Amino acid sequence: MGALSDAAAMRHMDVHMEAEEKYAEACLAACGADRLARKLQLEMASRLASDACTPPVRWGPWLYYRRTDEGKQYPVLCRRSAALHSEFVSYSDPSAGFDFTAGKRIEQKLVDYNKEAERFGGYSYEELSEVSPDHRFIAYTMYDKDKDSFTLMVRDLVTGSLCDKPRADRISNISWAMDGKALVYIVTNEERRPYRMIGSNKDDILILEEPDENIFLNIRHTKDFLYITLNVFSDIHSKVYLIKASDPLSQMKLVWEGESQVHCIVEHHRGRLYLFTDAAREGVHVDSHYLMQSDVESSGPKSWKNVFIEEPGVILEDVDFCDTHMALTLRQGRKLRLCAVNLPLTEDINVPAHLSDFHPFDLPLPSDVCQIVSGPNYDYCSSTMRFTISSPVMPDAVVDYNLLNGKWQIVQQQNMLHERTKALYGTAFAANMGRLSSDRADFSSENFEDCAWNELSEYYACEYYDVPSKDGVLVPLTLVYSWKHKQDGNPGLLHGHGAYGEILDKRWRSELKSLLDRGWVIAYADVRISRISLLNFDGVQYYSLKASVFRGGGGYGKKWHQEGSRTKKVNSVCDFVSCGEFLLEKGIIQENKLAGWGYSAGGLLVASAINTRPDLFRAAVLKVPFLDVCNTLLHPILPLTAIDYEEFGFPVDHEEFVAIRKYSPYDNIQRDVPYPAVFVTSSFNTRFGVWEAAKWVAKVREITQYDPERPVILNLTTDVVEESKYLQTKELALETAFLIKMVNNV
């Protein structure tokens, strides 16, 4: 930490960075990338989604949504009565609308985050937000820059005023109890460990305090608001306690316990508990998540039974519940499946049973779906569930499914081809709201019209390959290209991630259209990367039993992930190199026209691949990369967590130190060898320090073979808190222009 507070050292850093900035400008101007970037920025800006309003979320008698007024920096959380006739509702102009029958405005503003910014020093960052089940209050936490913590507030939605209590700092979780008459929340200590659970209605009451510094607390309410679950994590065990929401001060009940560092979420449905977890079963480690059940009255650590018989090659990725159905997201190889099962489960079927025994029905999906994200799905009483469906050849579609009849409709989707596709903004709700008449009107009665998937497959193709890695393991490779521009020997961009079990993002991204329409092939390598059971210590709320944040490497199970961490992390580098070699050997990408792209730990992956085969790549983009692994893990300037060491290795152990040195990008730069052109972006506000990027760039220039046609550029980005469309497109356009000039000008 001393170096960061050394004023002289930081002045030297400023001078160095100024020189780097001038060098970057000169290099980009010399190859014409600066002019091309300005053209690309105009292209990309016109494609970025700029919806004025989020798709409304139905919960009971209300539609909740966030909208942004023109000229305002932050959104406003609003709601409208779902019973109003559609003629009073305008989604193209969300602030418009007047109920002439009742003589008042339709929209009710709940929280104006522009006003919150005025209260919190010009900065508005909300982490948690929970409306009470009676729709009377909203509890939310705002970041207080002066205190460097999140402050809890409760607002009365009838009067619009803030309540006197509770007011608290350092909040990590919140959950409503007693039908909205009480709030339970978790407070962190000065080391940001969630350690204290407090219940509050008129007065704050301490429910639990955990003095052990190795134990972390986390709460969430079940979707029916009947129970609150308390997860207690430590480096030894994981436990789940059940608390009656109607009486949060009553004795909590231990319902499950297992080994440390596992993902476990408990849900309730009509007297039965469901547990979604990846914990070991009877001491035997499992390869994926599974679902268990137990009766509430007899629940305990030993009372759980598996719901489904495990089927080879089928992975249960996610489960979500409503009163009438459970929705399952399944993966078999590359194929995703979304299906619904009636609840309660049939009593005459003894569990565990095969999924087919419960007569699931499949919900429609596009042919190349690569990701399914559930929720929010607040309305437990509704049989309509919302999912975001992603594909490499389709902009993300927010889709409502009626689980009673399987009908579906796209609620919101970015319109990429204005002359060929309809604007889907808000149409599902606008078309159906006229039929809602009572306060408890339910979307389950909706008869959605099935519509066609708004894909781009008429213009872009998606192909899949299995690529043998160095040790014979088959690595999934996905290709996207333009039908119009496909030929033998296109230029290409190979994407890779590399850590924390995060699934490689293969969704359609509008900025890639500029490359696809110029004849580029976009490839995604699902390399072996480690799978860490990230625990929910940061206040993230789950409204479904989500496994998505715990997946990685294309959803091939734990064994796949474990082959890419610590002493085996070099496997992910070999996988990435093998995919690059495959693209060239098969003639999919032309020799000397392959580029690499990696973000954060993915930058480590691409930089390590360049060290291994610098001749394989013509260019690369490394965004805020992790490059000096050995030194950072041995002498952490920035705070590191146990997860970082689980991921990359413990260098104090000799075997792991040797393994880290083998893949660490900074320690393996080849001397007197020509390297590809590299564009490295970093800033002082990144996960990995800017000095890592500066050191790596300087060393590559110093010891590799110099080639003015292959510059190594360090680009410093502006630190901004708020999202800026201009700055987003400027950075993306600069990276894209660099790749095009470095590869196409060969």
Secondary structure, 3 states (H helix, E strand, C coil): CCCCCCHHHHHHHHHHHHHHHHHHHHHHHHCCHHHHHHHHHHHHHHHCCCCCECCCEEECCEEEEEECCCCCCCCEEEEEECCCCHHHCCCCCCCCCEECCCCEECCEEEEEHHHHHHHCCCCCCEEEEEECCCCCEEEEEEEECCCCEEEEEEEECCCCCECCCCCECCEEEEEEEHHHCEEEEEEECCCCCEEEEEEECCCEEEEEECCCCCCEEEEEECCCCCEEEEEEECCCEEEEEEEECCCCCCCCEEEEEEECCCCEEEEEECCEEEEEECCCECCECCCCCEEEEEECCCCCCCCCEECECCCCCEEEEEEEECCCEEEEEEEECCEEEEEEEECCCCCCCCCCECHHHHCCEECCCCCCCCEEEECCCCCCCCCEEEEEEEECCEEEEEEEEECCCCCEEEEEECCCCCCCCCCCCCHHHHHHHHHCCCCCCCHHHCCCCCCCCCCCCCCEEEEEEEEECCCCCEEEEEEEEECCCCCCCEEEEEECCCCCCCCCCCCCCHHHHHHHCCCCEEEEECCCCCCCCCCCCCCCCCCCEECHHHCCCCCCCHHHHHCCCHHHCHHHHHHHHHHHHHHHHCCCEEEEEEEEEEECHHHHHHHHHHHHCCCCCCEEEEECCCCCHHHHHHCCCCCCCHHHHHHHCCCCCHHHHHHHHHHCHHHHCCCCCECCEEEEEECCCCCCCHHHHHHHHHHHHHHCECCCCCCEEEEECCCCCCCCHHHHHHHHHHHHHHHHHHHHCC
